[in-house]
Amino acid sequence: MIKKIKLFFLMLIFIGVFVAGIFFSRFNPFEQASKESNLEAPTYSTVDSAKRSVESIYSLNQAFIEVAAEVNKTVVTVFTEKTFKAPSFFDGDLFFGIPNESNGREYHQQGLGSGVIVSENGYILTNNHVVEGADTIQVRLMNEKTLAAKVIGTDPKTDIAVLKVDAEKLPAIKIGDSDGLQVGEIVMAIGSPMSQYLAHTVTHGIVSAKGRSNVGLAEYEDFIQTDAAINPGNSGGALINLNGELVGINTAIISRSGGFQGIGFAVPVNLAKNIMESLIKYGSVTRGWLGVYIQDVNEEMAKAMKLPLTEGSLVSQTVKNGPADEAGVEQGDFIVEFNGKKISSTKQLRNEVAATAPDTSVEIKLLRDGKEKVLKVKLGKLETGAINQETKEQLEKIFGLKVAPFDEELANKYGLDNSLNGVVITDVDTNSSAYRVGLSEGDLIVAINSRRIGGIEDFNNLIQEFKKGDTVYLRIVRRNRSFYVAFTL
């Protein structure tokens, strides 16, 4: 019986091997898979794909090379020198240790920056802080030629300055359109970082953001932010796009170390161009004036006022008989467009108005009681007074104060009634009597020794009457509170 069972299993194994042999002789699964793979193979090889990718990289690389070669010729290194005297204790009253400033030792302070040639006949754009206070200015071209430069005009409020050299047929950069820049777009920065021996350094990155404000670098801020490496000395240099067009003037960095950390700022060329044209034509900058006090709106305010959005600028008050008032703008109006441009914030509206020439007729789109309204406004001229240098020195030396003319921005910033007149304290020396009696940044000085300050001229004249040892009392407005302080200078 057992022999029969073994024989049966042996026959099954033999039959299985025989059938498998026939099957594999007629059908090879590996061969079939290979055939199917061949049928589905792409029409191009991996090698061709890689080759095309490399060619694209080479094309981009070549674009960088050609743009850098073309634009580098238009960028200059700016050298400045300022002469000053340091007080000498040895030439003064030795017993009392009183320095004699008139016989002090003379020092020369040197500075370094960058600039961009914008016209063949020698106009150069740079930053105000590069040339501010300089006694002599020279620029060095890429061919190592050095030329004397003079200041045509400066605008500290945007940190732009225009220089002029006596030369013709200079290589001039093409000016682009900074409004057309997009976040993520590749840009290149060219300048002289850290040292004159690193002149015409080229770095690249992308546009990280646009419309940066509240950075604290200038009064009118609308910066392009970039991660293209910018370092001290790059100020005033060119920020360009891949067409080799100037799109910004490199201005500053944010850094904890003092060196590049991936956050740099440039003044948009459209703003810089307007400033430049005004400085060349008039020697100063004239700005438009709308005659409104404005503020941003948060979500809670928008909900309470039944506004459909927060992007815009709320009119908190109009200046009586000002351009906006005469055009029919009212308190509580929410401005959403200025001359065809959408307004996202108060800072943007302020920049747009300032960048528009006085006497220009513009259209303002606003929301009032839930309805859209369009008004035509003829802009006025923004009048800005100035604290003269003599007054500044007197204030710092005797009062221990720094002040600024009272305007719309400072009224909004410090919560002050815009109908008042006076000057705003912007800094207080911590070693001064003014600090000890409690004066602080944001205080508005409206009267000195019972004499009201009607304007900047009044203030400039009043300050000159005081000397060390005098007693002074000031009427101060802080927020909504008025009070007096008295102290000895």
Secondary structure as GFF3:
##gff-version 3
##sequence-region A 1 489
A	DSSP	alpha_helix	2	26	.	.	.	ID=ss1
A	DSSP	alpha_helix	29	40	.	.	.	ID=ss2
A	DSSP	alpha_helix	46	72	.	.	.	ID=ss3
A	DSSP	beta_strand	75	93	.	.	.	ID=ss4
A	DSSP	beta_strand	98	117	.	.	.	ID=ss5
A	DSSP	beta_strand	123	126	.	.	.	ID=ss6
A	DSSP	alpha_helix	128	131	.	.	.	ID=ss7
A	DSSP	beta_strand	136	140	.	.	.	ID=ss8
A	DSSP	beta_strand	146	155	.	.	.	ID=ss9
A	DSSP	beta_strand	160	165	.	.	.	ID=ss10
A	DSSP	beta_strand	174	175	.	.	.	ID=ss11
A	DSSP	three_ten_helix	178	180	.	.	.	ID=ss12
A	DSSP	beta_strand	186	191	.	.	.	ID=ss13
A	DSSP	three_ten_helix	196	198	.	.	.	ID=ss14
A	DSSP	beta_strand	201	212	.	.	.	ID=ss15
A	DSSP	beta_strand	223	226	.	.	.	ID=ss16
A	DSSP	beta_strand	238	240	.	.	.	ID=ss17
A	DSSP	beta_strand	245	253	.	.	.	ID=ss18
A	DSSP	beta_strand	264	268	.	.	.	ID=ss19
A	DSSP	alpha_helix	269	282	.	.	.	ID=ss20
A	DSSP	beta_strand	288	289	.	.	.	ID=ss21
A	DSSP	beta_strand	292	295	.	.	.	ID=ss22
A	DSSP	alpha_helix	299	304	.	.	.	ID=ss23
A	DSSP	beta_strand	313	318	.	.	.	ID=ss24
A	DSSP	alpha_helix	323	327	.	.	.	ID=ss25
A	DSSP	beta_strand	334	338	.	.	.	ID=ss26
A	DSSP	beta_strand	341	342	.	.	.	ID=ss27
A	DSSP	alpha_helix	346	354	.	.	.	ID=ss28
A	DSSP	beta_strand	361	368	.	.	.	ID=ss29
A	DSSP	beta_strand	371	378	.	.	.	ID=ss30
A	DSSP	beta_strand	380	381	.	.	.	ID=ss31
A	DSSP	alpha_helix	389	394	.	.	.	ID=ss32
A	DSSP	pi_helix	395	399	.	.	.	ID=ss33
A	DSSP	beta_strand	401	405	.	.	.	ID=ss34
A	DSSP	alpha_helix	408	414	.	.	.	ID=ss35
A	DSSP	beta_strand	423	428	.	.	.	ID=ss36
A	DSSP	alpha_helix	433	436	.	.	.	ID=ss37
A	DSSP	beta_strand	444	448	.	.	.	ID=ss38
A	DSSP	beta_strand	451	452	.	.	.	ID=ss39
A	DSSP	alpha_helix	456	463	.	.	.	ID=ss40
A	DSSP	beta_strand	471	478	.	.	.	ID=ss41
A	DSSP	beta_strand	481	488	.	.	.	ID=ss42
###
